[in-house]
Amino acid sequence: IEYGIAQLGALQIWLNHKQNRENAIQQYKNALSLGGSKPLPDLFKNAATEFDFGPKIINRLVNEIESELRTLPV
């Protein structure tokens, strides 16, 4: 389960990176700087991601991943 949660966070950071590279990197660093001092939902928030694994987030990630896969050579 922990790997799945981490992957969902990483994919959201990837999407942020696609929109604004520098901002996404800074937000990620902000979250990392908190280390284990905050609960996981706060770390996600500081990385500008959502600690939400419902259909809205999952569908968004799946759609973006499928779109990215279509750009790869076969």
VENBEL-V267619 format. One record per run of one state. SS is the DSSP state (helix for helix, strand for strand, loop for the rest). FROM is the first residue (numbers start at 1). TO is the last residue. If there is no record, write none. Layout:
# VENBEL-V267619
SS/FROM/TO
SS/FROM/TO
This chain:
# VENBEL-V267619
loop/1/1
helix/2/19
loop/20/20
helix/21/33
loop/34/39
helix/40/46
loop/47/54
helix/55/70
loop/71/74
